[in-house]
Amino acid sequence: MSGRTPSLTPPDDAARPVRHPEAPAPGELLGAHYEHCFGCGHGQPHGLHLEARAGDDPDAVAITAEFTVKPEHQGAPGLAHGGVLATALDETLGSLNWLLRVIAVTGRLETDFVRPVPVGTVLHLDAEVTAVAGRKIYSTATGRIGGPDGPVAVRADALFIEVKVDHFIENGRPEEIKAAMDDPDQVRRARAFEVNP
Ligand SMILES: CCCCCCCCCCCCCC(=O)SCCNC(=O)CCNC(=O)[C@H](O)C(C)(C)COP(=O)(O)OP(=O)(O)OC[C@H]1O[C@@H](n2cnc3c(N)ncnc32)[C@H](O)[C@@H]1OP(=O)(O)O
């Protein structure tokens, strides 16, 4: 992580991340954490519809994901907007917390844009948690074009902070919070994560 701000470097006493015993199996699709999420929600017409899978190595807290750049994601003519690419990285990194069974939000995200990403490209993302220190989860991601082993187009390092369900209840707009809390699957999933160590 050379060149990163100090807050993205785990402290010396940080722990190795441990995949939760009930985490999705290697290769399993994670699905959307919230139907209207801009990153992964199936019910979000303007979203990225990013699809993430649990990584193949059972000892790593890692995932892979794919996102197809559409015309509505342009910044410059024919090229993906940088903010959209940062969102894809953020969403991929956020999905890692599913394997820890921890609810967490992005505290810090540092992104390198290495190559332009044309419309129509499939961005192949992989991400891994590198360390955990209390509520702080350190992770890193890369996005490649031209195939899963193609050249790196974007990369990011991030710090996620663990929160409780109350973080969303206290800060979210009441309409959406009520709808989410009326969905028994959403509530069960969120509360199950909350009580896990
Ligand atoms: C019912 C619905 C359920 C839905 C589930 C959906 C889940 C997922 C959705 C995912 C969607 C996709 C993902 C998204 O898009 S998530 C959306 C984007 N992110 C946010 O909205 C987060 C906004 N920020 C906050 O709410 C607070 O600042 C948080 C909660 C993050 C921390 O405030 P809190 O008061 O709780 O904690 P603290 O201030 O005592 O800090 C604790 C520790 O962390 C360190 N620190 C903090 N910030 C930074 C920073 N920027 N750089 C470096 N370090 C930082 C801090 O120094 C301290 O360290 P230490 O002193 O302990 O060593």
The ligand as an SDF file (V2000), in Angstrom:
LIG
                    3D

 63 65  0  0  0  0  0  0  0  0999 V2000
  -31.9090   -2.0200    7.6400 C   0  0  0  0  0  0  0  0  0  0  0  0
  -31.0080   -1.6500    6.5820 C   0  0  0  0  0  0  0  0  0  0  0  0
  -29.6620   -2.4450    6.5840 C   0  0  0  0  0  0  0  0  0  0  0  0
  -28.7600   -2.0970    5.3870 C   0  0  0  0  0  0  0  0  0  0  0  0
  -27.3860   -2.7070    5.4380 C   0  0  0  0  0  0  0  0  0  0  0  0
  -26.5250   -2.0950    4.3380 C   0  0  0  0  0  0  0  0  0  0  0  0
  -25.1010   -2.2070    4.5840 C   0  0  0  0  0  0  0  0  0  0  0  0
  -24.0490   -1.6950    3.7670 C   0  0  0  0  0  0  0  0  0  0  0  0
  -24.1410   -0.5960    2.7950 C   0  0  0  0  0  0  0  0  0  0  0  0
  -22.8310   -0.4670    2.0200 C   0  0  0  0  0  0  0  0  0  0  0  0
  -22.9600    0.4340    0.8090 C   0  0  0  0  0  0  0  0  0  0  0  0
  -21.6640    0.5510    0.0230 C   0  0  0  0  0  0  0  0  0  0  0  0
  -20.6020    1.2620    0.7970 C   0  0  0  0  0  0  0  0  0  0  0  0
  -20.9920    2.7180    0.9630 C   0  0  0  0  0  0  0  0  0  0  0  0
  -21.0930    3.4680    0.0400 O   0  0  0  0  0  0  0  0  0  0  0  0
  -21.2970    3.2470    2.5680 S   0  0  0  0  0  0  0  0  0  0  0  0
  -21.8150    4.9950    2.3290 C   0  0  0  0  0  0  0  0  0  0  0  0
  -20.6810    5.9770    2.4140 C   0  0  0  0  0  0  0  0  0  0  0  0
  -20.1800    6.0890    3.7530 N   0  0  0  0  0  0  0  0  0  0  0  0
  -20.8290    6.7660    4.7190 C   0  0  0  0  0  0  0  0  0  0  0  0
  -21.9120    7.2750    4.5260 O   0  0  0  0  0  0  0  0  0  0  0  0
  -20.1420    6.8440    6.0530 C   0  0  0  0  0  0  0  0  0  0  0  0
  -20.3250    8.2350    6.6550 C   0  0  0  0  0  0  0  0  0  0  0  0
  -19.5100    8.3530    7.8750 N   0  0  0  0  0  0  0  0  0  0  0  0
  -19.9810    7.9700    9.0880 C   0  0  0  0  0  0  0  0  0  0  0  0
  -21.1420    7.6330    9.2420 O   0  0  0  0  0  0  0  0  0  0  0  0
  -18.9960    7.9840   10.2250 C   0  0  0  0  0  0  0  0  0  0  0  0
  -17.9380    8.8670    9.9720 O   0  0  0  0  0  0  0  0  0  0  0  0
  -18.4140    6.5520   10.5100 C   0  0  0  0  0  0  0  0  0  0  0  0
  -19.5570    5.5620   10.8520 C   0  0  0  0  0  0  0  0  0  0  0  0
  -17.6230    6.0200    9.2960 C   0  0  0  0  0  0  0  0  0  0  0  0
  -17.4230    6.6260   11.6800 C   0  0  0  0  0  0  0  0  0  0  0  0
  -18.0500    7.2700   12.7340 O   0  0  0  0  0  0  0  0  0  0  0  0
  -18.0880    6.6600   14.2380 P   0  0  0  0  0  0  0  0  0  0  0  0
  -18.5140    7.7520   15.1270 O   0  0  0  0  0  0  0  0  0  0  0  0
  -18.8850    5.4020   14.2440 O   0  0  0  0  0  0  0  0  0  0  0  0
  -16.6050    6.2180   14.5080 O   0  0  0  0  0  0  0  0  0  0  0  0
  -15.3330    7.1140   14.8370 P   0  0  0  0  0  0  0  0  0  0  0  0
  -15.3630    8.4680   14.2080 O   0  0  0  0  0  0  0  0  0  0  0  0
  -15.1060    7.0280   16.3140 O   0  0  0  0  0  0  0  0  0  0  0  0
  -14.1990    6.2850   14.0630 O   0  0  0  0  0  0  0  0  0  0  0  0
  -13.8910    4.9470   14.4430 C   0  0  0  0  0  0  0  0  0  0  0  0
  -12.4440    4.6980   14.0160 C   0  0  0  0  0  0  0  0  0  0  0  0
  -12.3720    4.8000   12.5850 O   0  0  0  0  0  0  0  0  0  0  0  0
  -11.4710    5.8470   12.1880 C   0  0  0  0  0  0  0  0  0  0  0  0
  -12.0290    6.5600   11.0320 N   0  0  0  0  0  0  0  0  0  0  0  0
  -13.3230    6.9140   10.8270 C   0  0  0  0  0  0  0  0  0  0  0  0
  -13.4480    7.5330    9.6520 N   0  0  0  0  0  0  0  0  0  0  0  0
  -12.2100    7.5700    9.0960 C   0  0  0  0  0  0  0  0  0  0  0  0
  -11.7070    8.0740    7.8840 C   0  0  0  0  0  0  0  0  0  0  0  0
  -12.4970    8.6860    6.9880 N   0  0  0  0  0  0  0  0  0  0  0  0
  -10.3990    7.9470    7.6280 N   0  0  0  0  0  0  0  0  0  0  0  0
   -9.5720    7.3260    8.5140 C   0  0  0  0  0  0  0  0  0  0  0  0
  -10.0100    6.8080    9.6910 N   0  0  0  0  0  0  0  0  0  0  0  0
  -11.3010    6.9380    9.9730 C   0  0  0  0  0  0  0  0  0  0  0  0
  -11.3760    6.7680   13.4120 C   0  0  0  0  0  0  0  0  0  0  0  0
  -10.1560    7.4710   13.4070 O   0  0  0  0  0  0  0  0  0  0  0  0
  -11.4760    5.7470   14.5330 C   0  0  0  0  0  0  0  0  0  0  0  0
  -10.2170    5.1160   14.6740 O   0  0  0  0  0  0  0  0  0  0  0  0
   -9.6650    4.7510   16.1490 P   0  0  0  0  0  0  0  0  0  0  0  0
   -9.5630    6.0470   16.8840 O   0  0  0  0  0  0  0  0  0  0  0  0
  -10.6460    3.8110   16.7620 O   0  0  0  0  0  0  0  0  0  0  0  0
   -8.3280    4.1110   15.9040 O   0  0  0  0  0  0  0  0  0  0  0  0
  1  2  1  0
  2  3  1  0
  3  4  1  0
  4  5  1  0
  5  6  1  0
  6  7  1  0
  7  8  1  0
  8  9  1  0
  9 10  1  0
 10 11  1  0
 11 12  1  0
 12 13  1  0
 13 14  1  0
 14 15  2  0
 14 16  1  0
 16 17  1  0
 17 18  1  0
 18 19  1  0
 19 20  1  0
 20 21  2  0
 20 22  1  0
 22 23  1  0
 23 24  1  0
 24 25  1  0
 25 26  2  0
 25 27  1  0
 27 28  1  0
 27 29  1  0
 29 30  1  0
 29 31  1  0
 29 32  1  0
 32 33  1  0
 33 34  1  0
 34 35  2  0
 34 36  1  0
 34 37  1  0
 37 38  1  0
 38 39  2  0
 38 40  1  0
 38 41  1  0
 41 42  1  0
 42 43  1  0
 43 44  1  0
 43 58  1  0
 44 45  1  0
 45 46  1  0
 45 56  1  0
 46 47  1  0
 46 55  1  0
 47 48  2  0
 48 49  1  0
 49 50  1  0
 49 55  2  0
 50 51  1  0
 50 52  2  0
 52 53  1  0
 53 54  2  0
 54 55  1  0
 56 57  1  0
 56 58  1  0
 58 59  1  0
 59 60  1  0
 60 61  2  0
 60 62  1  0
 60 63  1  0
M  END
$$$$
